[in-house]
Amino acid sequence: MTRRRPTRSVSADDLLTTLGRLTAQARQGAELQHARVELAEALQREMLPASLPALPGLSTAARYTPARDGLDIGGDWYDGFVLPDGALGFSVGDVQGHDVEAAAFMGQVRIGLRAAAAVAADPGETLSQANDLLLSADSSLFATCTFLRFDPLTWELESARAGHVPAVWATVDGRAGIAEDEGGLPLGIAPGEKYPVTRRRLAPAGAFVLLTDGVVEGPSFPIEEGLARVARLVGAGAGADPGRLATDVLEVAEFTGHSDDAAVLVLRHDAAPDRHAAHGTALG
């Protein structure tokens, strides 16, 4: 006859010990997650510019909001700087992925764009040079981007797009639209990529708004509806304070139904001086 060992009862002490071990493991995991989020947020804060350039007749403002879930932070950026010839360069973009790696790559993209813009002839060449520079770094990430160059002498805005969301424009006389300009592949995909340049004369006063897809696209509505909402806002606020307009545009992200980070950059411009108004075609 086989004797069965009595079943060992689980004591309260055993349960408390197990619970304590599991709690400690969960706390350690939560602390690690929190530390990574804080690091990504710190990188994001340090890499976004503290201020944006402006000129008489051109005022600028930007807004950024981090993602609302997990480590979805670090991919979106905005930037603005003065070029060697006195023109102003502006960029908005979105790095594939998130977390600390995306924040670090975003910094590389921004630095690459600034370096390329200092020697490039136009925004298309700026994106081409930055694209080849990023590919030489052998990263697995890529980035979408729009780069602008504003010339205060000609009152001309040149733009090029690397797989990025279209910009939105409006004039104080009530016109507004979506800048569906021709573009190229995102940065970091293929070597030797070319980026067409679109040129606009900012003859009437108005606003030109760059943004990332976190503002206009999500489960709640498609990008077309998001862009249409932004166009209505920009059309109504083309003559408003750029900071107020940037805040209003960023709030569209609350309706998208997703938790991606989002960035907005507003260029609010006066009408071109009379000596420039007769040259070229007005915005829109």
BAMI-820831 format. One record per residue: residue number from 1; x negated, y, z negated of N, C-alpha, C, CB in turn. Coordinates in steps of 0.02 Angstrom, whole numbers. Glycine has a CB too. Layout:
BEGIN
NUM, X, Y, Z, X, Y, Z, X, Y, Z, X, Y, Z
...
***
This chain:
BEGIN
1, -42, -60, 0, 0, 0, 0, -44, 62, 0, 48, 0, -61
2, -31, 108, 47, -71, 168, 54, -46, 221, 7, -71, 193, 127
3, -93, 249, -30, -73, 303, -76, -80, 371, -40, -117, 301, -141
4, -30, 412, -45, -30, 478, -14, -56, 529, -65, 40, 497, 11
5, -100, 573, -40, -124, 626, -83, -68, 676, -95, -186, 661, -53
6, -61, 698, -155, -8, 747, -168, -21, 812, -130, -3, 762, -244
7, 31, 842, -104, 25, 904, -68, 6, 960, -116, 91, 921, -31
8, -47, 999, -96, -72, 1052, -140, -26, 1113, -133, -145, 1071, -123
9, 0, 1135, -186, 44, 1193, -184, 2, 1257, -176, 88, 1197, -246
10, 29, 1305, -138, -4, 1369, -128, 15, 1415, -186, 15, 1400, -60
11, -36, 1436, -222, -23, 1478, -280, -15, 1551, -259, -79, 1472, -332
12, 10, 1591, -304, 16, 1663, -291, -52, 1695, -280, 52, 1698, -348
13, -103, 1669, -316, -171, 1696, -308, -196, 1683, -237, -218, 1665, -359
14, -182, 1622, -211, -203, 1606, -143, -170, 1653, -93, -185, 1532, -126
15, -106, 1665, -101, -70, 1710, -55, -98, 1781, -58, 4, 1710, -72
16, -112, 1804, -118, -139, 1872, -125, -209, 1877, -95, -142, 1892, -199
17, -249, 1824, -102, -316, 1825, -72, -312, 1828, 4, -355, 1763, -94
18, -268, 1786, 32, -260, 1786, 105, -234, 1853, 130, -212, 1730, 127
19, -184, 1880, 95, -156, 1944, 114, -209, 1999, 110, -97, 1962, 70
20, -250, 1997, 59, -303, 2047, 51, -353, 2043, 108, -338, 2038, -15
21, -371, 1981, 128, -419, 1973, 183, -390, 1999, 248, -439, 1899, 190
22, -328, 1982, 262, -296, 2005, 324, -288, 2081, 325, -228, 1972, 333
23, -272, 2109, 267, -265, 2182, 262, -331, 2217, 275, -237, 2202, 194
24, -384, 2189, 248, -450, 2218, 258, -470, 2215, 331, -502, 2182, 215
25, -455, 2159, 364, -470, 2153, 435, -430, 2204, 476, -456, 2082, 460
26, -366, 2211, 459, -325, 2259, 495, -349, 2330, 484, -252, 2253, 473
27, -369, 2346, 422, -394, 2413, 407, -458, 2427, 446, -407, 2421, 332
28, -502, 2376, 449, -565, 2385, 485, -552, 2397, 559, -610, 2322, 477
29, -503, 2360, 588, -486, 2370, 658, -456, 2438, 670, -439, 2317, 681
30, -412, 2460, 624, -381, 2526, 630, -433, 2582, 624, -327, 2535, 578
31, -481, 2573, 578, -533, 2623, 569, -577, 2628, 631, -576, 2607, 508
32, -592, 2570, 662, -632, 2571, 723, -594, 2605, 779, -651, 2499, 743
33, -529, 2590, 785, -488, 2623, 836, -486, 2698, 825, -416, 2594, 836
34, -477, 2718, 762, -474, 2789, 746, -540, 2824, 763, -457, 2799, 673
35, -595, 2791, 747, -660, 2820, 761, -671, 2830, 836, -716, 2775, 732
36, -649, 2781, 876, -657, 2787, 949, -613, 2843, 976, -640, 2720, 983
37, -552, 2850, 949, -509, 2905, 970, -540, 2972, 953, -440, 2899, 938
38, -567, 2978, 892, -598, 3041, 872, -659, 3057, 915, -619, 3037, 798
39, -697, 3006, 934, -755, 3017, 977, -733, 3041, 1045, -797, 2953, 983
40, -683, 3009, 1073, -658, 3030, 1139, -630, 3101, 1137, -603, 2981, 1163
41, -594, 3118, 1083, -567, 3185, 1077, -623, 3237, 1070, -520, 3189, 1016
42, -675, 3219, 1032, -731, 3266, 1024, -767, 3277, 1091, -781, 3239, 972
43, -777, 3223, 1129, -807, 3230, 1195, -765, 3275, 1239, -817, 3161, 1227
44, -699, 3264, 1237, -654, 3303, 1279, -658, 3377, 1261, -582, 3278, 1272
45, -656, 3393, 1196, -658, 3463, 1174, -723, 3496, 1196, -650, 3467, 1099
46, -779, 3461, 1189, -843, 3490, 1205, -854, 3499, 1279, -899, 3448, 1176
47, -822, 3457, 1320, -834, 3460, 1392, -788, 3508, 1429, -827, 3391, 1420
48, -731, 3525, 1399, -688, 3575, 1430, -717, 3645, 1416, -615, 3569, 1405
49, -712, 3691, 1464, -743, 3756, 1454, -709, 3796, 1399, -741, 3796, 1519
50, -748, 3835, 1362, -721, 3877, 1309, -682, 3936, 1337, -776, 3901, 1264
51, -699, 3958, 1397, -665, 4013, 1429, -669, 4005, 1505, -695, 4081, 1408
52, -627, 4043, 1540, -625, 4041, 1613, -643, 4110, 1640, -556, 4019, 1638
53, -675, 4113, 1698, -692, 4178, 1727, -630, 4213, 1756, -745, 4170, 1782
54, -634, 4278, 1758, -581, 4318, 1788, -613, 4380, 1819, -527, 4338, 1736
55, -576, 4413, 1862, -599, 4473, 1896, -542, 4524, 1898, -624, 4457, 1969
56, -556, 4587, 1910, -501, 4635, 1920, -454, 4610, 1975, -529, 4705, 1937
57, -392, 4603, 1958, -343, 4579, 2006, -333, 4503, 2004, -364, 4599, 2074
58, -373, 4467, 1966, -366, 4395, 1960, -373, 4376, 1886, -420, 4358, 2003
59, -320, 4348, 1858, -322, 4323, 1789, -309, 4248, 1790, -269, 4360, 1745
60, -337, 4214, 1741, -335, 4141, 1739, -315, 4115, 1671, -403, 4112, 1760
61, -288, 4055, 1670, -270, 4022, 1607, -266, 3947, 1619, -203, 4049, 1577
62, -279, 3908, 1568, -275, 3835, 1574, -246, 3806, 1510, -345, 3805, 1589
63, -216, 3748, 1517, -189, 3711, 1461, -206, 3637, 1470, -112, 3721, 1454
64, -219, 3603, 1415, -232, 3531, 1416, -197, 3499, 1356, -309, 3517, 1414
65, -169, 3441, 1367, -141, 3402, 1312, -165, 3331, 1317, -63, 3405, 1313
66, -189, 3301, 1260, -211, 3232, 1262, -153, 3184, 1268, -252, 3215, 1199
67, -168, 3123, 1284, -117, 3071, 1288, -88, 3058, 1219, -145, 3006, 1319
68, -30, 3029, 1217, 5, 3019, 1154, -4, 2949, 1127, 77, 3033, 1162
69, -34, 2903, 1163, -41, 2834, 1140, -113, 2811, 1145, 5, 2787, 1180
70, -136, 2775, 1095, -199, 2739, 1098, -258, 2782, 1117, -194, 2683, 1145
71, -298, 2755, 1164, -359, 2789, 1185, -352, 2823, 1252, -416, 2739, 1187
72, -289, 2838, 1272, -278, 2870, 1336, -299, 2944, 1333, -205, 2864, 1358
73, -363, 2956, 1329, -389, 3024, 1325, -455, 3026, 1362, -397, 3047, 1252
74, -471, 3083, 1388, -538, 3091, 1417, -541, 3093, 1492, -580, 3038, 1394
75, -486, 3079, 1527, -490, 3075, 1599, -479, 3140, 1636, -442, 3026, 1623
76, -437, 3184, 1609, -419, 3245, 1645, -464, 3303, 1625, -345, 3263, 1632
77, -475, 3350, 1672, -514, 3409, 1656, -493, 3468, 1698, -589, 3396, 1665
78, -513, 3527, 1675, -510, 3589, 1715, -576, 3625, 1705, -448, 3634, 1696
79, -594, 3669, 1752, -658, 3705, 1746, -655, 3768, 1788, -717, 3660, 1768
80, -695, 3817, 1769, -702, 3878, 1808, -769, 3911, 1793, -644, 3927, 1792
81, -802, 3937, 1844, -868, 3965, 1835, -884, 4014, 1892, -922, 3909, 1831
82, -934, 4056, 1880, -956, 4105, 1929, -1010, 4074, 1972, -981, 4170, 1895
83, -1004, 4081, 2038, -1053, 4055, 2085, -1108, 4106, 2098, -1019, 4035, 2152
84, -1166, 4084, 2123, -1222, 4130, 2133, -1206, 4191, 2176, -1279, 4094, 2165
85, -1160, 4185, 2223, -1144, 4242, 2267, -1090, 4287, 2239, -1124, 4217, 2335
86, -1067, 4274, 2177, -1015, 4314, 2146, -945, 4288, 2154, -1018, 4382, 2174
87, -935, 4238, 2197, -870, 4206, 2203, -856, 4164, 2140, -867, 4161, 2267
88, -794, 4143, 2132, -776, 4102, 2074, -758, 4031, 2098, -716, 4134, 2036
89, -782, 3981, 2062, -765, 3912, 2076, -718, 3884, 2023, -829, 3869, 2081
90, -668, 3846, 2043, -621, 3816, 1997, -609, 3743, 2017, -553, 3856, 1996
91, -601, 3700, 1968, -585, 3630, 1983, -537, 3602, 1931, -649, 3588, 1985
92, -497, 3555, 1954, -453, 3515, 1911, -459, 3444, 1936, -378, 3541, 1912
93, -462, 3396, 1889, -469, 3327, 1911, -449, 3277, 1860, -539, 3314, 1931
94, -452, 3214, 1880, -428, 3159, 1839, -472, 3098, 1851, -353, 3142, 1854
95, -506, 3075, 1799, -549, 3015, 1804, -506, 2953, 1794, -606, 3018, 1752
96, -520, 2902, 1834, -488, 2837, 1826, -502, 2809, 1757, -511, 2787, 1882
97, -450, 2783, 1724, -460, 2754, 1659, -463, 2807, 1605, -523, 2713, 1658
98, -476, 2784, 1543, -476, 2828, 1486, -532, 2806, 1438, -407, 2829, 1451
99, -526, 2826, 1376, -574, 2808, 1324, -639, 2848, 1331, -590, 2732, 1327
100, -688, 2830, 1291, -750, 2867, 1288, -787, 2866, 1355, -796, 2839, 1233
101, -784, 2809, 1390, -819, 2804, 1454, -791, 2853, 1505, -814, 2733, 1481
102, -725, 2861, 1506, -694, 2908, 1553, -713, 2980, 1534, -617, 2900, 1553
103, -715, 2996, 1469, -735, 3063, 1448, -806, 3078, 1469, -728, 3071, 1372
104, -851, 3029, 1461, -921, 3040, 1481, -927, 3048, 1557, -965, 2981, 1457
105, -890, 3008, 1594, -892, 3013, 1667, -863, 3080, 1690, -853, 2955, 1700
106, -811, 3103, 1656, -782, 3168, 1671, -836, 3222, 1665, -723, 3184, 1625
107, -878, 3218, 1614, -932, 3266, 1607, -981, 3263, 1665, -969, 3254, 1542
108, -995, 3203, 1689, -1040, 3196, 1746, -1009, 3228, 1808, -1055, 3122, 1759
109, -944, 3219, 1818, -911, 3247, 1877, -914, 3323, 1874, -838, 3223, 1881
110, -898, 3351, 1817, -899, 3425, 1810, -968, 3453, 1823, -876, 3445, 1739
111, -1019, 3422, 1795, -1088, 3445, 1807, -1106, 3438, 1880, -1137, 3406, 1763
112, -1087, 3382, 1911, -1102, 3371, 1981, -1068, 3423, 2026, -1079, 3302, 2002
113, -1006, 3441, 2010, -971, 3491, 2049, -1003, 3560, 2042, -898, 3495, 2028
114, -1023, 3577, 1982, -1056, 3642, 1972, -1122, 3645, 2010, -1069, 3655, 1897
115, -1161, 3591, 2007, -1225, 3590, 2042, -1215, 3594, 2117, -1264, 3527, 2024
116, -1167, 3557, 2143, -1155, 3557, 2215, -1128, 3624, 2239, -1107, 3501, 2234
117, -1082, 3654, 2200, -1051, 3717, 2220, -1102, 3773, 2224, -996, 3736, 2171
118, -1156, 3769, 2185, -1206, 3822, 2185, -1244, 3827, 2251, -1256, 3811, 2129
119, -1244, 3772, 2289, -1282, 3772, 2352, -1239, 3756, 2413, -1338, 3722, 2348
120, -1178, 3734, 2403, -1135, 3715, 2460, -1105, 3776, 2493, -1079, 3667, 2436
121, -1088, 3768, 2556, -1060, 3823, 2595, -986, 3833, 2581, -1070, 3811, 2669
122, -950, 3779, 2564, -878, 3784, 2552, -855, 3727, 2507, -839, 3784, 2619
123, -793, 3726, 2484, -769, 3674, 2440, -773, 3603, 2469, -699, 3688, 2421
124, -765, 3597, 2535, -770, 3531, 2566, -840, 3502, 2557, -753, 3533, 2639
125, -890, 3543, 2569, -959, 3521, 2560, -974, 3508, 2487, -1009, 3572, 2589
126, -944, 3548, 2442, -953, 3538, 2370, -929, 3468, 2351, -914, 3591, 2330
127, -870, 3449, 2374, -843, 3382, 2357, -885, 3327, 2389, -771, 3376, 2380
128, -909, 3337, 2450, -949, 3286, 2483, -1014, 3274, 2445, -965, 3307, 2556
129, -1047, 3328, 2424, -1110, 3320, 2388, -1098, 3289, 2319, -1145, 3388, 2380
130, -1045, 3310, 2285, -1029, 3281, 2220, -1012, 3207, 2227, -972, 3319, 2186
131, -977, 3189, 2280, -960, 3119, 2292, -1022, 3076, 2299, -916, 3113, 2355
132, -1069, 3098, 2341, -1130, 3059, 2351, -1172, 3056, 2287, -1172, 3089, 2408
133, -1171, 3111, 2248, -1208, 3111, 2185, -1180, 3061, 2136, -1208, 3181, 2154
134, -1114, 3057, 2131, -1083, 3010, 2086, -1094, 2938, 2108, -1008, 3024, 2081
135, -1092, 2926, 2172, -1106, 2858, 2197, -1177, 2837, 2182, -1093, 2854, 2273
136, -1223, 2884, 2182, -1293, 2866, 2166, -1301, 2847, 2093, -1339, 2925, 2183
137, -1254, 2867, 2050, -1257, 2850, 1979, -1233, 2778, 1967, -1215, 2898, 1938
138, -1205, 2746, 2019, -1185, 2676, 2016, -1134, 2662, 1960, -1246, 2631, 2006
139, -1084, 2706, 1955, -1030, 2697, 1906, -972, 2659, 1939, -1006, 2764, 1878
140, -935, 2623, 1899, -877, 2587, 1925, -814, 2631, 1924, -864, 2524, 1884
141, -819, 2692, 1897, -762, 2737, 1893, -758, 2783, 1954, -766, 2778, 1829
142, -700, 2813, 1965, -693, 2863, 2017, -649, 2919, 1990, -662, 2832, 2082
143, -644, 2974, 2027, -606, 3031, 2004, -571, 3065, 2063, -651, 3081, 1968
144, -509, 3087, 2051, -476, 3132, 2098, -492, 3203, 2078, -399, 3119, 2101
145, -489, 3249, 2126, -511, 3318, 2110, -486, 3366, 2164, -587, 3321, 2104
146, -472, 3428, 2143, -464, 3484, 2188, -514, 3537, 2169, -391, 3512, 2186
147, -549, 3564, 2219, -598, 3617, 2205, -578, 3679, 2245, -670, 3594, 2224
148, -580, 3737, 2211, -563, 3801, 2242, -623, 3848, 2240, -503, 3833, 2206
149, -626, 3893, 2289, -675, 3947, 2290, -638, 4012, 2306, -732, 3933, 2341
150, -640, 4060, 2259, -607, 4124, 2269, -660, 4177, 2282, -564, 4144, 2207
151, -653, 4211, 2339, -700, 4263, 2359, -669, 4332, 2344, -718, 4256, 2435
152, -697, 4369, 2297, -668, 4434, 2279, -678, 4488, 2332, -696, 4457, 2214
153, -722, 4477, 2379, -733, 4526, 2432, -682, 4519, 2489, -804, 4518, 2461
154, -665, 4457, 2507, -617, 4446, 2561, -547, 4429, 2535, -642, 4390, 2605
155, -541, 4418, 2469, -478, 4397, 2438, -452, 4333, 2470, -425, 4454, 2445
156, -499, 4288, 2485, -483, 4224, 2517, -493, 4168, 2467, -526, 4213, 2579
157, -447, 4120, 2468, -450, 4061, 2427, -462, 4001, 2472, -384, 4052, 2385
158, -519, 3967, 2462, -535, 3906, 2499, -524, 3846, 2453, -608, 3908, 2527
159, -496, 3793, 2478, -483, 3734, 2436, -497, 3670, 2474, -410, 3735, 2412
160, -516, 3619, 2436, -526, 3551, 2464, -501, 3502, 2411, -601, 3538, 2483
161, -477, 3445, 2436, -443, 3398, 2392, -471, 3327, 2401, -367, 3398, 2406
162, -487, 3294, 2345, -512, 3226, 2347, -461, 3180, 2313, -582, 3220, 2311
163, -411, 3160, 2352, -360, 3114, 2327, -318, 3140, 2270, -393, 3052, 2305
164, -315, 3206, 2262, -283, 3234, 2202, -212, 3259, 2216, -325, 3291, 2175
165, -176, 3271, 2162, -108, 3298, 2165, -109, 3366, 2200, -77, 3303, 2094
166, -60, 3381, 2243, -58, 3446, 2276, -51, 3504, 2226, 0, 3449, 2326
167, -77, 3561, 2246, -68, 3622, 2206, 1, 3651, 2221, -124, 3674, 2220
168, 22, 3700, 2179, 86, 3735, 2189, 71, 3809, 2192, 137, 3718, 2131
169, 104, 3845, 2238, 93, 3917, 2246, 160, 3953, 2245, 54, 3932, 2310
170, 156, 4017, 2229, 215, 4060, 2233, 194, 4132, 2240, 260, 4050, 2170
171, 237, 4173, 2267, 225, 4245, 2273, 280, 4282, 2235, 222, 4268, 2348
172, 265, 4344, 2216, 313, 4382, 2176, 375, 4402, 2216, 280, 4443, 2147
173, 373, 4394, 2282, 432, 4410, 2322, 480, 4352, 2328, 410, 4433, 2391
174, 468, 4299, 2289, 516, 4245, 2284, 501, 4182, 2323, 580, 4269, 2306
175, 446, 4180, 2360, 429, 4120, 2397, 387, 4073, 2353, 391, 4138, 2461
176, 395, 4008, 2363, 357, 3958, 2326, 351, 3895, 2367, 389, 3943, 2257
177, 301, 3855, 2354, 292, 3794, 2391, 239, 3748, 2362, 275, 3809, 2462
178, 233, 3690, 2392, 184, 3639, 2371, 130, 3636, 2425, 217, 3569, 2360
179, 68, 3642, 2405, 12, 3645, 2452, -9, 3575, 2473, -48, 3684, 2422
180, 27, 3547, 2520, 12, 3479, 2544, -45, 3481, 2594, 75, 3447, 2577
181, -103, 3504, 2572, -161, 3509, 2617, -191, 3441, 2631, -214, 3556, 2586
182, -222, 3435, 2689, -257, 3374, 2706, -315, 3365, 2658, -283, 3376, 2780
183, -330, 3302, 2640, -385, 3289, 2593, -424, 3227, 2611, -358, 3283, 2523
184, -468, 3206, 2566, -508, 3146, 2576, -499, 3098, 2518, -581, 3164, 2584
185, -540, 3046, 2517, -537, 2996, 2464, -559, 3025, 2397, -580, 2935, 2483
186, -538, 2993, 2342, -564, 3014, 2276, -640, 3010, 2274, -534, 2971, 2221
187, -670, 3049, 2230, -743, 3048, 2221, -766, 2982, 2192, -765, 3107, 2176
188, -820, 2956, 2220, -848, 2894, 2194, -823, 2831, 2228, -833, 2889, 2122
189, -790, 2838, 2285, -763, 2780, 2321, -807, 2759, 2379, -692, 2795, 2346
190, -820, 2805, 2425, -857, 2788, 2486, -909, 2841, 2501, -808, 2780, 2545
191, -969, 2822, 2522, -1021, 2870, 2538, -1005, 2908, 2602, -1089, 2836, 2544
192, -1030, 2969, 2607, -1022, 3009, 2668, -953, 3034, 2681, -1043, 2968, 2725
193, -909, 3034, 2631, -840, 3057, 2642, -838, 3132, 2655, -797, 3040, 2580
194, -794, 3153, 2701, -786, 3223, 2719, -719, 3248, 2692, -790, 3233, 2796
195, -719, 3311, 2673, -660, 3341, 2642, -640, 3405, 2679, -672, 3355, 2567
196, -584, 3405, 2713, -562, 3465, 2750, -551, 3524, 2702, -497, 3451, 2789
197, -562, 3584, 2728, -554, 3645, 2689, -494, 3684, 2715, -619, 3689, 2693
198, -452, 3706, 2669, -395, 3749, 2685, -410, 3819, 2660, -329, 3721, 2655
199, -398, 3869, 2702, -412, 3939, 2683, -347, 3979, 2682, -462, 3971, 2733
200, -339, 4018, 2629, -279, 4059, 2620, -300, 4130, 2601, -232, 4029, 2567
201, -266, 4179, 2631, -273, 4249, 2611, -220, 4264, 2558, -268, 4297, 2672
202, -240, 4290, 2502, -193, 4303, 2449, -166, 4374, 2456, -226, 4294, 2379
203, -133, 4388, 2512, -110, 4456, 2527, -56, 4479, 2477, -82, 4459, 2598
204, -1, 4443, 2469, 48, 4465, 2418, 28, 4440, 2349, 119, 4438, 2436
205, 49, 4475, 2297, 35, 4453, 2229, 72, 4387, 2215, 56, 4507, 2178
206, 43, 4346, 2172, 75, 4283, 2156, 32, 4240, 2111, 91, 4245, 2218
207, 42, 4175, 2116, 6, 4127, 2074, -10, 4064, 2114, 47, 4109, 2011
208, -67, 4034, 2098, -87, 3971, 2127, -103, 3925, 2068, -150, 3979, 2176
209, -70, 3867, 2066, -73, 3823, 2007, -99, 3754, 2025, -3, 3818, 1975
210, -152, 3734, 1991, -180, 3667, 1997, -158, 3626, 1936, -258, 3669, 2002
211, -148, 3561, 1946, -127, 3518, 1891, -148, 3447, 1903, -50, 3522, 1881
212, -139, 3404, 1853, -154, 3333, 1860, -88, 3294, 1860, -200, 3308, 1802
213, -91, 3230, 1880, -29, 3192, 1888, 8, 3180, 1823, -44, 3127, 1921
214, -28, 3187, 1766, 6, 3179, 1702, 60, 3231, 1691, -43, 3183, 1646
215, 58, 3286, 1728, 109, 3339, 1722, 172, 3321, 1760, 81, 3405, 1747
216, 165, 3286, 1816, 221, 3282, 1863, 244, 3211, 1880, 203, 3316, 1925
217, 212, 3160, 1853, 230, 3092, 1874, 235, 3046, 1814, 179, 3064, 1924
218, 287, 3003, 1814, 296, 2954, 1761, 357, 2912, 1774, 301, 2989, 1694
219, 373, 2867, 1727, 431, 2823, 1736, 498, 2860, 1742, 436, 2774, 1679
220, 502, 2920, 1712, 566, 2955, 1712, 583, 2987, 1778, 566, 3008, 1659
221, 532, 3009, 1816, 546, 3034, 1883, 483, 3031, 1926, 572, 3107, 1880
222, 491, 3027, 1992, 434, 3021, 2037, 398, 3087, 2045, 456, 2996, 2106
223, 339, 3083, 2075, 296, 3142, 2081, 331, 3198, 2121, 230, 3124, 2114
224, 372, 3179, 2171, 406, 3229, 2211, 452, 3272, 2168, 447, 3196, 2267
225, 488, 3241, 2122, 532, 3279, 2078, 492, 3322, 2029, 579, 3232, 2039
226, 437, 3293, 2004, 394, 3332, 1959, 366, 3393, 1991, 339, 3289, 1933
227, 341, 3386, 2053, 314, 3443, 2089, 368, 3495, 2104, 280, 3420, 2154
228, 428, 3471, 2119, 483, 3518, 2133, 500, 3559, 2070, 546, 3479, 2157
229, 497, 3527, 2012, 510, 3563, 1950, 457, 3616, 1938, 513, 3514, 1890
230, 394, 3597, 1950, 340, 3645, 1941, 347, 3703, 1990, 272, 3610, 1949
231, 365, 3687, 2052, 373, 3740, 2102, 427, 3790, 2081, 391, 3710, 2170
232, 481, 3766, 2051, 533, 3811, 2028, 508, 3856, 1971, 595, 3771, 2005
233, 470, 3826, 1925, 442, 3865, 1870, 393, 3918, 1895, 407, 3818, 1820
234, 348, 3897, 1940, 298, 3944, 1965, 332, 3999, 2006, 246, 3907, 2008
235, 383, 3980, 2044, 419, 4030, 2083, 452, 4082, 2039, 471, 3996, 2126
236, 479, 4060, 1982, 512, 4106, 1936, 463, 4147, 1895, 558, 4068, 1890
237, 402, 4121, 1886, 354, 4155, 1842, 291, 4177, 1877, 337, 4110, 1786
238, 294, 4187, 1943, 233, 4204, 1980, 202, 4269, 1957, 249, 4209, 2054
239, 243, 4315, 1931, 216, 4378, 1908, 205, 4381, 1834, 261, 4433, 1929
240, 215, 4325, 1799, 211, 4324, 1726, 139, 4317, 1702, 253, 4268, 1698
241, 130, 4322, 1637, 66, 4310, 1606, 43, 4239, 1623, 69, 4321, 1529
242, -20, 4229, 1645, -42, 4161, 1665, -42, 4111, 1608, -111, 4165, 1695
243, -55, 4134, 1547, -52, 4089, 1491, 17, 4062, 1479, -78, 4123, 1428
244, 67, 4106, 1483, 136, 4085, 1475, 157, 4037, 1530, 182, 4146, 1475
245, 137, 4052, 1592, 154, 4008, 1648, 120, 3940, 1640, 133, 4041, 1714
246, 57, 3939, 1619, 22, 3875, 1609, 57, 3833, 1556, -51, 3887, 1589
247, 80, 3865, 1502, 116, 3829, 1449, 181, 3800, 1476, 130, 3875, 1390
248, 218, 3841, 1514, 282, 3817, 1541, 272, 3758, 1588, 317, 3875, 1578
249, 221, 3761, 1631, 208, 3706, 1678, 188, 3643, 1640, 152, 3726, 1728
250, 147, 3650, 1589, 125, 3591, 1551, 184, 3556, 1517, 74, 3611, 1499
251, 235, 3594, 1499, 293, 3565, 1465, 332, 3518, 1511, 338, 3619, 1440
252, 322, 3522, 1576, 355, 3475, 1622, 333, 3404, 1606, 339, 3493, 1696
253, 272, 3396, 1580, 247, 3329, 1563, 290, 3294, 1511, 176, 3334, 1537
254, 326, 3333, 1470, 368, 3302, 1419, 426, 3263, 1449, 395, 3356, 1372
255, 442, 3275, 1512, 500, 3242, 1544, 480, 3183, 1587, 538, 3292, 1586
256, 414, 3170, 1594, 393, 3118, 1640, 406, 3048, 1614, 320, 3126, 1656
257, 408, 3040, 1548, 420, 2974, 1519, 358, 2932, 1511, 468, 2938, 1562
258, 300, 2960, 1519, 239, 2922, 1505, 193, 2961, 1459, 204, 2903, 1571
259, 136, 2932, 1441, 94, 2961, 1389, 24, 2979, 1413, 89, 2913, 1331
260, 17, 2992, 1477, -48, 3010, 1504, -69, 3080, 1481, -48, 3006, 1581
261, -134, 3094, 1483, -155, 3163, 1469, -138, 3206, 1529, -231, 3166, 1452
262, -141, 3273, 1519, -118, 3318, 1571, -156, 3384, 1567, -42, 3331, 1566
263, -169, 3414, 1625, -205, 3478, 1628, -173, 3523, 1679, -279, 3467, 1644
264, -174, 3589, 1665, -146, 3640, 1710, -196, 3698, 1713, -76, 3664, 1685
265, -207, 3725, 1772, -249, 3783, 1782, -211, 3833, 1826, -318, 3764, 1815
266, -201, 3894, 1801, -163, 3946, 1836, -209, 4002, 1858, -106, 3974, 1791
267, -204, 4021, 1922, -237, 4081, 1948, -181, 4131, 1965, -282, 4065, 2011
268, -177, 4185, 1926, -127, 4237, 1938, -162, 4295, 1973, -93, 4260, 1871
269, -141, 4311, 2034, -177, 4361, 2073, -132, 4419, 2093, -207, 4330, 2135
270, -162, 4479, 2095, -128, 4538, 2122, -129, 4534, 2198, -162, 4604, 2096
271, -94, 4580, 2230, -97, 4584, 2303, -168, 4602, 2325, -46, 4635, 2330
272, -187, 4578, 2383, -253, 4594, 2409, -259, 4669, 2420, -266, 4556, 2475
273, -318, 4697, 2408, -328, 4768, 2424, -312, 4782, 2497, -401, 4789, 2408
274, -291, 4843, 2511, -268, 4861, 2579, -319, 4843, 2632, -253, 4935, 2582
275, -383, 4851, 2616, -434, 4837, 2667, -438, 4764, 2686, -502, 4861, 2643
276, -409, 4719, 2645, -410, 4648, 2660, -342, 4621, 2683, -433, 4609, 2599
277, -289, 4659, 2670, -222, 4632, 2682, -209, 4616, 2755, -171, 4680, 2658
278, -243, 4650, 2800, -231, 4640, 2871, -268, 4580, 2900, -249, 4702, 2909
279, -312, 4549, 2860, -354, 4495, 2886, -321, 4427, 2870, -426, 4497, 2856
280, -312, 4386, 2921, -290, 4318, 2910, -216, 4314, 2892, -331, 4286, 2856
281, -196, 4254, 2868, -127, 4240, 2852, -117, 4241, 2777, -107, 4173, 2881
282, -62, 4269, 2755, -49, 4273, 2684, -33, 4204, 2656, 10, 4322, 2670
283, -41, 4197, 2589, -25, 4135, 2555, 46, 4115, 2570, -36, 4142, 2479
284, 54, 4051, 2588, 121, 4025, 2602, 137, 4026, 2675, 171, 4065, 2566
***
